Amino acid sequence: MPRFMTLIRINEQDAPAMTPDADLEKRMGALFEEITKAGVMLETAGLKPTAEATRITWSDGSLSYTDGPFTETKEVVGGYAILQCKDRAEALEWTRRFLQVHPKEWTVGAEVRQIDEA
């Protein structure tokens, strides 16, 4: 079965207003239990803020390093999941359900990409 990586995109400037409450944690826990029992979830995690990150760029034959935070970047990857699904439609369905667990006033996006197994 194909594997998919879901990259969860957030606006870090909105992060303080996006503090999880007990109800969100309960809904998220129920969804994670369901997706794990279905044998779909292989791995998931949130990521530390960009203030704790370093970007490495290769350009013109040399490396450069930039420590976070990356203020010029509005949207960042805030977490990820690796799913094993029968097809893209199933990966999109699980991702849709994940996004809909969040409070309506939050803005959370996702990019779903199939892992190249070649």
Rosetta blueprint (number, residue, H / E / L):
1 M L
2 P L
3 R E
4 F E
5 M E
6 T E
7 L E
8 I E
9 R E
10 I E
11 N E
12 E H
13 Q H
14 D H
15 A H
16 P H
17 A H
18 M H
19 T L
20 P L
21 D L
22 A H
23 D H
24 L H
25 E H
26 K H
27 R H
28 M H
29 G H
30 A H
31 L H
32 F H
33 E H
34 E H
35 I H
36 T H
37 K H
38 A L
39 G L
40 V L
41 M E
42 L E
43 E E
44 T E
45 A E
46 G E
47 L L
48 K L
49 P L
50 T H
51 A H
52 E H
53 A L
54 T E
55 R E
56 I E
57 T E
58 W E
59 S E
60 D L
61 G L
62 S E
63 L E
64 S E
65 Y E
66 T E
67 D E
68 G L
69 P L
70 F L
71 T L
72 E L
73 T L
74 K L
75 E E
76 V E
77 V E
78 G E
79 G E
80 Y E
81 A E
82 I E
83 L E
84 Q E
85 C L
86 K L
87 D L
88 R H
89 A H
90 E H
91 A H
92 L H
93 E H
94 W H
95 T H
96 R H
97 R H
98 F H
99 L H
100 Q H
101 V L
102 H L
103 P L
104 K L
105 E L
106 W L
107 T L
108 V L
109 G E
110 A E
111 E E
112 V E
113 R E
114 Q E
115 I L
116 D L
117 E L
118 A L
